[in-house]
Amino acid sequence: MKRSCVWEHNGADTILWAVEHPGAFARGASLEEAKAKLEKDLQDWADWTGQPVPESVEVEIVGDIACGLNVRDADSDVLLEAEKKPLDREEYELLRAMALRSAEQFLRLYESVPDPDRSANPVRQTFYGPVPRTAREMYEHTKNVNAYYFGEIGVEADNEGDTLQCRRRGFEMLEKQPDFLENRVFEGSWDESWTLRKLLRRFIWHDRIHARAMVRMMERTF
């Protein structure tokens, strides 16, 4: 079955975004490598959400977005065309529940680490600075996008407490805005465009990518 995907790339480096499945993605050094990985990620996403995906996937590229970011380091700024349409209350509540569940599970994963300051990961620098090595660094990085993400759509939020607490408060502040389901486009920092739909996808994706990194680190270290 065909699945609509947006291809975000810098040269050959690729992130494929599955449009119908917010937070599902595949990365690769080429488009073909990412396509080969997407089916597995969709199955992982389905196992996590309980929402069905096709057993066999044919990728249909519905957006081709060249960017200047370090895609190999999981950097992204794309706003999917599908993320510009309004939300109804039912869909919003489903996506919000996914984002909150994701935050809770990431917190539980972090709390399961025997020593959050120990890591066998090598030191690695990117254009943006050092890559988080320890569980504590990964957790703090993931938690501390909360105020930034919400701020990009005009919501005052903070990073206080744990990642579930601050994310929940952000949604509470959002929902005080009477027109938030209109899903308007905001021009945020670094010339990046945002909507509420994008924020929901980005929270889920950002948690997933750093949860995977934390699991890999735990396997090497413990």
Residue pairs with C-beta under 8 A, 6 or more apart in sequence:
1 54
1 56
1 57
1 58
2 57
2 58
2 59
2 60
3 18
3 19
3 20
3 21
3 38
3 42
3 53
3 54
3 57
3 58
3 59
3 60
4 18
4 19
4 20
4 60
4 62
4 82
5 16
5 17
5 18
5 19
5 38
5 59
5 60
5 61
5 62
5 63
6 16
6 17
6 19
6 61
6 62
6 63
6 64
6 65
6 78
6 80
6 81
7 14
7 15
7 16
7 31
7 34
7 61
7 63
7 64
7 65
8 14
8 15
8 16
8 17
8 65
8 67
8 71
8 76
8 78
9 15
9 31
9 64
9 65
9 66
9 67
9 71
10 66
10 67
10 68
10 69
10 70
10 71
10 72
12 29
12 30
12 31
13 27
13 28
13 29
13 70
13 71
13 72
14 27
14 28
14 29
14 30
14 31
14 33
14 34
14 71
15 25
15 26
15 27
15 34
15 71
15 74
15 76
15 78
16 25
16 26
16 27
16 28
16 31
16 34
16 35
16 38
16 59
17 24
17 25
17 78
17 80
17 201
18 24
18 25
18 38
18 41
18 42
18 45
19 62
19 80
19 82
21 42
21 45
21 49
21 51
21 53
22 95
22 98
22 197
22 200
22 201
22 204
22 205
23 45
23 98
23 102
23 201
23 203
23 204
23 205
23 208
24 38
24 41
24 42
24 45
24 53
25 38
25 41
25 205
25 208
26 34
26 35
26 36
26 37
26 38
26 40
26 41
27 34
27 37
27 71
27 72
27 74
28 34
28 35
28 36
28 37
29 72
35 59
38 57
38 59
39 56
39 57
42 53
42 54
42 57
43 53
45 51
45 53
46 52
46 53
49 98
62 81
63 78
63 80
63 81
65 78
67 76
67 77
67 78
69 75
69 76
69 77
70 126
70 127
70 128
73 126
73 127
73 128
73 131
74 209
75 128
77 190
77 192
79 185
79 192
79 193
79 194
79 195
79 198
80 197
80 198
80 201
82 197
83 183
83 195
83 197
83 198
83 201
84 183
84 185
84 195
84 197
85 183
85 197
86 181
86 182
86 183
87 95
87 181
87 183
87 196
87 197
88 181
89 181
92 181
92 196
95 197
95 200
96 171
96 200
98 200
98 204
99 167
99 171
99 200
99 203
99 204
100 164
100 167
100 168
100 171
102 203
102 204
102 207
102 208
103 163
103 164
103 167
103 168
103 203
103 207
104 164
105 207
105 211
106 139
106 142
106 163
106 207
106 210
106 211
107 139
107 162
107 163
107 164
109 211
109 214
109 215
110 116
110 135
110 136
110 138
110 139
110 214
113 135
113 214
113 218
113 222
114 222
115 222
116 134
116 135
116 136
116 139
117 134
117 135
117 136
118 134
118 221
118 222
119 133
119 134
119 135
119 217
119 220
119 221
120 217
120 220
120 221
121 131
121 133
121 134
121 217
121 220
121 221
122 133
123 130
123 133
124 130
124 131
124 133
125 131
132 138
132 140
132 141
132 210
132 213
133 217
134 217
135 214
135 217
135 218
138 210
138 213
138 214
138 217
139 163
139 214
141 210
142 163
142 206
142 207
142 210
143 159
143 162
143 163
143 166
144 159
145 206
146 157
146 158
146 159
146 163
146 166
146 167
146 170
147 157
147 158
147 159
147 166
147 170
148 189
149 157
149 170
149 199
149 202
149 203
150 156
150 157
150 170
150 173
150 174
150 199
151 157
151 188
152 186
152 188
152 189
152 192
152 194
152 199
153 174
153 186
153 188
153 194
153 195
153 196
153 199
154 177
154 186
155 170
155 173
155 174
155 177
156 173
157 166
157 169
157 170
157 173
158 166
158 169
159 166
160 166
161 169
167 203
174 180
174 196
180 196
181 196
183 195
183 196
183 197
184 195
185 193
185 194
185 195
186 193
186 194
186 195
187 193
188 194
